[in-house]
């Protein structure tokens, strides 16, 4: 059937995924289609949702991150000092583990959007997270830390049993599964607490992602200072127990907000909807796509995707309009979504396809970012520290990130937004795409600084030792640059992918940011293996050998800088090509037009 002709009616639609029906006043004044309002409706907005309850989720984020980094921040040293792995092997294992953490975010997002909803998904994955931390504490105390206090850089640990090692690996991958599945869902659940129809709450929702990232770094600061000190001095089990306690408190704080959360019901399996679109396109491959006003869409303000707003038609990926093109046999038979899809369903698939090129361009940046948890730590571990066992790399990783969030966010809101508004005519300032581009550039500069530091470190090698006399404070510039790039890139990503994702795949949008980190870690591991395979031949020990004084890690950093520069060029083309999602009746057409203008000026 064609799009239905407009009825003589006035409709009051609440364009929110929290409303499952709309009140319509017929021409004769009779009401019909009474709204079915869920807990998150505006009727209850004073009792549920809002900034206060979202702050509880920020607390959960800070405590959960503290627990996660209690395991992750020193994992590379645990593998080398306690399990006896070499530097390259340990760096690769950390990259793979970190990549797995964020790859699990896709699983959490899928379950959240499709079946469980945000609240239940967060609850289940936090339980798994707590279990993993409990096992890591048990395995390190019972099987790995022998004798007590070993692994401090001075006292070697005795050979460990394979059973203990397997339990430890099981525990850290449970941590990865729990934390990874929890993160994107928590970010989206926090965004759900704000009503976009309320101008004040809409503004607060934009700021929420900055505070979400800020909470992450506040949590990691404690891990990178106090917990690092405990673990670096051989008190590994104590560090894991503190992480466990933090995770338990985080979980209990999350549950305490249960009566006041705003809830959004899942919208069904998005993978099935996307498959239906492509199947319908294949079945109608020889059909000429109909004009926009002749494509199939359900009548009324409600979308065929339960709980999702309608998406207006766009002209890109024109061939996909075949799925919504009506043939004669479609008009006389029940509507089969495997043969005929609505415009909204087709546009949902288009939105995913439009986001993917931008997302792929963020993977190289994640390769840059992951060096903080691997090669930066190994580099700092063989430099001269004037603060004893307190490692500046671990502490500065969070401290500089927090300073960057505060400074860069303040500069962005107080200086860059007004300045960009005067120069471009856009009162919103820098768009998400522009901020991500700036993050790529700063990330590239961070790798240049890292390479320069390594060159200088090699000039101050202490003969006969694996260390260098160069002060560890030479690492400050590279951490400052990575921290600043993080703010522009990852906060921009969270806002971009969550804002551009259709209602039915909001958690998927948030998970793309974390999946980028995941693939970045896998690519980093692949690059390390390739570089060592090429450079470690014959008498050459390669760029990243066990003894870094005999290698050329600086060349690896410069290689990453070159890849980041090439990636930035590709990103410019993708950003210029990108078009924003166009939701029906969203009331922000002007903002979308300004955003699209900014996309072409990245």
Secondary structure, 3 states (H helix, E strand, C coil): CCCCCCCCEEEECCCCCCECCCEEEECCCCEECCCCECCCCHHHCCCCCCHHHHHHHHHHHHHHHHHHHHHHCCHHHHHHHCCCCCHHHHHHHHHHHHHHHHHHHHHHHHHHHHHHHHHHHHHHHHHHHHHHHHHHHHHHHHHHCCCCCCCCCCCCCCCCCHHHHHHHHHHHHHHHHHHHHHHHHHHHHHHHCCCCCCHHHHHHHHHHHHHHHHHHHHHHHHHHHHHHHHHHCCCHHHHHHHHHHHHHHHHHHHHHCHHHCCCCCCCCCHHHHHHHHHHHHHHCCCCCCCCHHHCCCCCCCCCCCCCCCCECCCCCCHHHHHHHCCCHHHHCCCCCCCCCCCHHHHHHHHHHHHHHHHHHCCHHHHHHHHHHHCHHHHHHHCCECCCCCCCHHHHHHHHHHHHHHHHHHHHHHHHHHHHHHHHHCCCCCCCHHHHHHHHHHHHHHHHHHHHHHHHHHHCCECCCCCCECCEHHHHHHHHHHHHHHHHHHHHHHHHHHHHHCCHHHHHHHHHHHHHHHHHHHHHHHHHHHHHHHHHCCCCCCCCCCCCHHHCCHHHHHHHHHHHHHHHHHHHHHHHHHCCCCCECCCCCHHHHHHHHHHHCCC
